[in-house]
Amino acid sequence: MNFSELATQVLEILAALAAAPLFLGWVNQCRAWLQNRSAPSLWLPYRSIRKLFYKDAVLAQNASALFRIAPYIVFGAMTVAAAIIPSMGTRMALSPVADAIALVGLFATARMFIALAAMDIGTAFGSLGARREMMVGFLAEPALLIIIFLASLLSATTALPAISEYLATQPLALHPSLAFTAVAFTMVLLAENARIPIDNPATHLELTMIHEALLLEYSARHLALMEWAAALKLFNYACIGFALFVPWGVATGNGPLQILVSIPVLALKLALAGAGLALIETLSAKLRVFRAPEFLATAFLFAVLGLLVHLLLGA
Amino acid sequence: MGNTPIDMQLLNACAALLLLLSFAMLSQRRVVSLVNLLAMQGALLCIATLLLAWRTGNNHLYFSAALTLGLKVFLLPWLLHRLIRRLQVYWDTEPMLNIAGTMLVGLLIVVFAFGLAQPISALASTATRSAIGIAVAVILLAFLMMITRRKALSQVVGFLSMENGLFFGAMSATYGMPMVVELGVALDILVAMLVLGVFFFQIREQFDSLDLHHLERLREDK
């Protein structure tokens, strides 16, 4: 471990923490433009997080310690995840600590604690949200794992920075397998981040909500951490997508110049990805909850097809 | 990984897309979209044939590409669309197995097909031998579609998709069949399509529906 690796690491964590609400704000803004609404400010997520931190927390009388500790665990898991995803440079101090499978485990940990905390109070909505979240989760997780397995097969390693570095240095070629898994990954991203075909992030409509139902009992700093963690999760997923499917422009060496170049590249990728996400959300209608398994089975199918095509055609 | 020539990469992409289209057909409930998917499959097949003809210099492959274009991209889908309009069937009823289940069975079938094709690929000497597995998978997936669908029209689409798979298999294993065989098969399909078209009207007249489970029971004539 040397100084530049440490610097890259710290920079990446700080960038993720700072830019995640901005990315969320950008997606919301694009969505509003596409739907002919006047757009909310780009800084709205920051303001609401700040506002929530100033408020006094209200807890239900029968809330256990788990309920209070869950936001910190979820936020912590997302921050650690941000630390092992190569968003700017692939030479990071913490990259030997955890590989891509551990990353999926981190997401699963966060999901489990959110679900447990939602059931902790014992309200109907919390349990309902928790059950739906687990349903989406247990279907999305194998798809995500298979996507990562394909990338690992291509690059002969499960460490995400090494995968990204390998893919970034390959000559440009058509990879049907990677194209399939990219589609699968987009679908998993939509499902895992409570985006439109599965869940509508902008509504509290009780019959359809998943993510909002989980957070219904939280207030003030707990809610702020949960919202921030959700923004971080979206940011993390976007960065995993960049690392696997558009790794160009990421710094593969230690030079400070490379890192400097990779910052605007990452910003550009995020801007395009946010606009694309908003476009997908505008074009598609929300699915019935009972259609969600079908949606995720399709994602799984795309991922496995990618894997099979790679095994057969070697492409 | 990056050293395969660009036309082989395109061929591989075509093969992968063929497989994808087979799955899209498995999951599609609307008959009209099913026919469009079939036309797309034909178009992909045509592109793959052209690429292969260009790569190997086999002139007869150009003819079979033209035949594919005319028959499978334009004529057959047009006939099917006309049938759909005349018969007024736009939706298939819920298939025997739900869509997600069908997809998972389909995945198992693909794995089975790849295993099945491995010894054949090992014997073949063509540049496209690795695509034989995909051709077998397309054939078996079309089988699966014919098994799980109830409506006669979807079953015919499955039948035509199976023929596409066979054509692709012949192409990737031996660079296409002799011209005479190909012409014969094309004519067969066309005639089969016409005969089945007449059949549909008969079935509907008899049972007031195109649902084939009415045919499962034998009834004595009064």
Interface residues (C-beta under 8 A of the other chain):
Chain A: L154 Q170 P171 L172 A173 L174 H175 P176 S177 A179 F180 P293 E294 A297 T298 L301 V304 L305 L308 V309 L311 L312 L313 G314 A315
Chain B: M1 G2 T4 I6 Q9 L10 N12 A13 A15 A16 L17 L19 L20 F23 S27 N98 I99 A100 M103 L104 G106 L107 V110 V111 F114 S130 A131 G133 I134
